[in-house]
Amino acid sequence: MYRSHVLVCGGTGCTSSGSQRIIERLEKEIKAQGLEEEVGVVKTGCFGLCALGPIMIVYPEGSFYSMVQEDDIPEIVSEHLLKGRVVTRLLYDETTKSEDILPLNETNFYKKQKRVALRNCGVINPENIEEYIGTGGYEALGTVLTQKTPEDVIQILLDSGLRGRGGAGFPTGLKWKFAAANDADQKYVCCNADEGDPGAFMDRSVLEGDPHVVLEAMTIAGYAIGASQGYIYVRAEYPIAVKRLEIAIGQAREYGLLGKDIFGSGFNFDIELRLGAGAFVCGEETALMTSIEGSRGEPRPRPPFPALKGLFQKPTILNNVETLANIPQIIVNGPEWFASMGTEKSKGTKVFALGGKINNTGLVEIPMGTTLREIVEEIGGGVPNGKKFKAAQTGGPSGGCIPAEHFDVPIDYDNLIAIGSMMGSGGLIVMDEDNCMVDIAKFFLEFTVDESCGKCTPCRVGTRRMLEILDKITKGQGTMEDLDKLEELCNHLKTNSLCALGQTAPNPVISTLKYFREEYIAHIVDKRCPAGVCKSLLQYKIDADKCKGCTLCARTCPADAITGSVKEPHMINPEKCVKCGACMEKCRFGAIYKE
């Protein structure tokens, strides 16, 4: 029995900044101090505040150490773990602002969160099944197999109001009900862990921090629809998630929680992993199933829908990681508990990956109906460097940009669709006044063009034509007629593309045209990028009143575009300037500006 536990984040973010070395040094120093029988070290999943990694929390005090370096470990061990004196200088700043050290759940980042899908992330060792069981893990599965009929399970989900967390928000219970109603000698349960949106890492964090919750939920799904085999389709770029899933599947089989006659109920269910090669289109359900079957990941026409003919032409349900992570808690706590959170049509919580121009980069889980302002300003800590919030992109390449005029919109499925965006998987990228919205639309179109499988002409050709027009506009070569062509192409793609990739690809363009049309017009008519991003429309200039003639800019310029004598105002030759911005970055007097 340890008197203290030291939890160190072992998620991808903190691992990339050296948390494994910190764990090794921690264990070495604990042993050197003779504390190995008193202090336990636990490698957990993501705590959420990714911007502050590597992260370490010491219990029972709950001391939250952030941005820990290997050289800090001896002091933490000798002062805190041996002598009981918290090393205040290494604590997360916000916890030290009052006389007493503030508990983590009272900080701005955490106090408005409600962790359901993320409840075990940063709490347990994801590679130890006993820790998952110790927090109530597999209780839901035991209840289902010994006390509930498949119809009972489906009704619980219907009553809870749970909607799919991976895209358009289809009711989960209804999807299961359709598959259960179709008779077949074999049915399948699939988990979509092919998280491909730029800036999204919600599913990865659940898999890394709480893999057993996905296995438990999939087994419950198998019982509900009459399936005996499950597949988790996870991208190979998630090596930590893959490793922990492999460990979890092995442990669950060893404990009799996967395989034959689970809980002595006569129910058989097993799970296998399938690694994806990183194709964004394989996030679409039929393309994912085609890939599992061993073929090139391309979408299939619907209908028939997977609930009738899915994997290997058998009835199949597909849910994403976050959707599945909610299910055991719904079973244990009841559908009314889940339905009490959120809004009338969007129940429960939603996990978002906060990124972009935001102080607190990381993972947040908030009740549906929380406003965008609360997420950005209170939980996210606002926009850095005194800049103004301009827009937020939700739903990745399939979503749209939400402008400042909708800053107070409650976040749920229907509200986001109404303002031209979508929930998607949960990436939330914040932009400030330095972002060019035409360039943002171009960025997402470039991604979609690269990721289109090319099977259908509207998507294969249409996205490329749209990108060509956006490229023209950012180079100052666009015309007003190009905006009409863009809108026509957007409508054509939405109505004629085979799958959701093509159908939603125009969303970033549609939303930026709707809310930031003046920026498009400035690029076309004035040949100017208001945000100063599009290089072809930029000019770097020197303010003669501010220039001191120090020559640093001229010495820095890689193209010899700056001329002038010592202690005399300098000038930039626009024909030579390569617009790299090095001069502006080096100028100590703020004399160089761009327009």
C-alpha positions, 0 to 999 in steps of 0.5 A: 500500500503506497502512501503517495502515487505519482501520476505521469502522463504517458499520452502522445503529447507528453511522450513526445516532450520526454515523459518516458525519460521523466518516469525512468528518472523518477523511479531511479531517484525514488529507489535512491531515496529508499522510497520504492515501498512507499511511493508508486509511479503510474503512467497514465493517459492524457490529462487534457492540458497538452500545452503544459506537458510533461505533466505530473500529479502527486496524490493524495495532495493533488499537486499539479506539476507542469512542464516538468524537466528531467533535472527537476526530478531530484528536487521533487523526490527529495522535497515533496516525496521524502520531506512532504514539502510541495515544490511550488515553483514547478506547480501549474501557475493557476493553482498557486494564485491564492494563499492555498494551492488550488485543486485542479478541478477548480482551475478555469480549464477544468471547472466547467468540464464534465468528464464522461468519455474521458473519466479515466484518462489521466487517472488509471494505468491504461495497461493494467486491466485491474485499475480499469476494473477498480474504477467500475470497469466491466460492471456494465458488461456484467449487468448487461449479460446477466440482467438485460435482454438485447432489446433492453440494452437498445432501449437504454441507448434510445432513452439516453439520447446518445448520438454518434460523436464522429460526424453527423450525430445519428442516434446510436440506439437507432443504428443498433436497432436497425442492425438487430432487426436484420437476421443473418448468420454473422454480424459485426461491430466496428469501431472507427478509430481512424481519426484524420481531421487536422487538429483532432486527437480526441479518439487517440487520447481515449485509446491511449488512456482508457482502451478497455472502455472501448472493448467493453462497449463493443462487447455490449454492442455485440450482445445487443445486435447479435454479433460475435466479432468486432474490429477496431480500425485504427490508424497506424500513425497511433503507435501508443494507442495500438500498443495499448489496445493490443495489451488490453485485448490480451488482458480481456481475453485472459480474464474471460471478458473477451472470447467464449462464454463471457460471464458464463452467459453463453455469449461469445464475442472477440475483437481484432485490430486492423491498422489503417494506412492513413487515408482520410476517406477511410473515416467514411463507414463504407470505405472503412469496411472495404479497407478491413475486407482487404481492398482499397479504401473507397466508399460504396453507394448507400443504400444498402446501409451497413445495418443491412449489408456492411462488412463482408456484406453482413449486418454491421454497426460502426461507432467511433471511439468517443461514442463507445466511451460513453456507453458503459457509463450510460448502462451503469448510471442509467439513461436518465443520468446521461439525458440530464446533461446537454440540450433537448436534442443533443444529450450528454457531453462532447470532447473537443481538441482545442488548437490554433490561436489559444492559450490552453491547447488540449482536450476538453469535455464539456456538456452540450450547450456550452457556448463557444465563448465559454470554451475559448475564453474561460476553458481555453484561456483566450487568444494569446498576445492580446489578439482578437478572436476572429473565427473557430473551425469545427469539424475539420475539412468537413466543417465550417468557420464560426465567426465572432458574431456567433461567439455565444452560440450554444454548441450542439449538433443542430446549432452548428449546422444552422450556422454552416458548420458541424460537430464532426469528430470534435476538432476546434481550431481557433483563429485570430485577426492574423488569419486570412480566411481565404487562405484557411479555406484553401488549406482545407481544400488542399487537404481534401484534394490530397485525401479524395479517393478519386472514385467519383468525378464530382469530388475528384474533379470538383475539389481540384477546380475549387482549389485552383480558383482559391489559389488564383484569388490568393495570388491576386489573379481572381475575378468576381466571376470566380466567386460565382463559379466557387458557389456553383461548384460547392452546390454541385459537390454537395448534391452529387458526391458519392460519400460524405468526404465530397459532400462536406468538402465545400463547407469551409468555402461556403462558410468563409464566403458567407461570413468573410466575403469582404476578404475575398473581395479585397483579394480580388478587387483591391489585390490586398490580403487584409490579414497580411498572409497571402505572399503574392499580395504582400509588400514589406515596407520600412517606416523612415521615421522609425528606422535608425539605420542600424543595418541589421535588416539589410544584413539579415535579408537573404535576397539583398533587397534592402539598401541604405547607409548606416544611420540613414533610413533604409528601403526595400526593393519590392522586385528583389524581396522574397517576402520571407519576413526575416527583416521584420522579425529582426527589426528592433525598432518596429520600423518594418511593416507589411501591407 
